[in-house]
Amino acid sequence: MTDVAFHLHVGDRAAYACRLLRKAYLKGARLLVLTDSEELDRLDRALWLMAPGEFVPHARESDSPWLLRYSPILMATQEVGGFPANVLVNLGAAPPSLPGRFDRVIEIVGNGTDDRQMARERWKYYKAAGFEPHAHDLAQGAEH
């Protein structure tokens, strides 16, 4: 069963995503990151500017097929078929169409009212689809 986790009250979503992606990459995960184009640019830049020795290899959906095949992380504005990801990191507004194809789905939720409201809708979507999401509240340091 797919593990669905909501990481709530994330202050700097790009910085948090960079740390999360690096940790998952070092554990051997293949990740698909979904977000809008503006945040994708910000996240791409942040990954390139990580401290020396902490670089996280990644590709964007517009990169060459060769690079996509060998990259452990694909960042995209929409779901990409054929990329063998076992973890989905969602920074976007919409839930994935087939969350069950991943071992883990991680929803990164910021502090903004709109971000929290969209997260509530995604939570309901997962529940209706038969998943049992859980929350990691960074503001409280607790899991719900």
N, C-alpha and C positions, 0 to 999 in steps of 0.2 A: 504494500500500500504506500502511496506517495505521502511523504512527510511534508506538510504545509505549515510554514512558520512565518508569522508576521513580526518583524522587528520594528517596534513602535518608538515614536519620539526621537527619531534620528535627526540630530542637528544639521550636520553637513553630510548630505546623502552621498555626494561623490567621494568624499574622504572615507566615509564608512564603507561604501561599496569597494573602494580600492583595498582596504584592509581585509574585507571579507573575501574578495576575489583572490588575493595573494594567499590567504590561508587555505582556501579550497584548492587552488592550483598546486600548492606545495603538498597537498594530500592526494594529488593525482586526479582530481575531478575534471570533467569536461563541462564547461558552463556556457549557457546561452543567457545573455543579458538583454532584457527588453526595456526600452525607454524611448522618450521622444527625442527628436533630432538635436534640440538644444542641449539637453542633459547628456546625450550621447557624446557630443563634442566636448563638453566639460569633463566627463568621465575619461574619455580618451586622452585628453590633455593631462589630467591628473595621474593616469597610469604611466604616461611617459615621463612625468616629473617626479616620480617616487625617488626616494633616496638611492644612492649608488648601492648596487648589490641587491636591491629589492624589486628590480624590474619584473613585471608580470607580462609575459607574451600574450598578445591578443590581436584580434582582427576585427574589421568592420564588415558589414554585409556587402559593401561595395568593393572589397578587396578581391584579388584574383582567386580563382577556384583552388589553385595550388596552396595559397596561404590559408584559405579557409579549411582545407583538408588537414593541415598540420597544426593549426592553432588550437590551443587548449581552451580558449575563450573566444566566443563570437559575440560582438555587441551589435544589436540591430534595433530597428524601429518597428519591426513586425516579425512574426514567427517565421523561421526559416526551416524548410523541410530538408532532410538529408544531413543536417549537422548532428553528429552523435553526442549530444549533451545528456548528461545524467542529472544535472542541476540547472534549474532555471532561477535566475535572479531577476525579479520584476520591480522596476522602478517606474513603470508606466501606469496609466490610468485603468487599462482594461486587464482582465484576467486572461491567462492563456486559454486557447480553445481546447487543448487536450492536456490538461495538467497531469493526467495519469501516465503519460509517456516518460515522465521524469521520476527519479528516485526522491528528489527533494525540490520543493518550490519555496523560495525565500522572497517574501514581499517586504520591501524596504519602505517604511512610511515615515514621512517627515512630521514636523510640528504644525504645519499649516492646517487651517480648518478644511480647506478643499481636499487636501491630501488625506486627511483623516476620514472625511466623508466618503471619498472614493474607496478607501480601504475597507470601510464598513460594507460597501456594496460588494467588493471582491470577497470578503469574509462570507457573506450570505450566498454568493455564487458557489464557493467551495462547499459550504454546508449542504446546499441543495444538490450538489453533484455527488454527495456521499463521503466527502473528506471531513476529517476532524482537525481543523486548523488550531494552532496554539500560538500564543503571543509571548514575545520577549520584550518586556517594557523597559527600555533603556533609561527612562526617567526614574523608575523605581528600582532598577537593577533586579527585577523579579520576573519569573516566568508564570504565565497564567494558563 
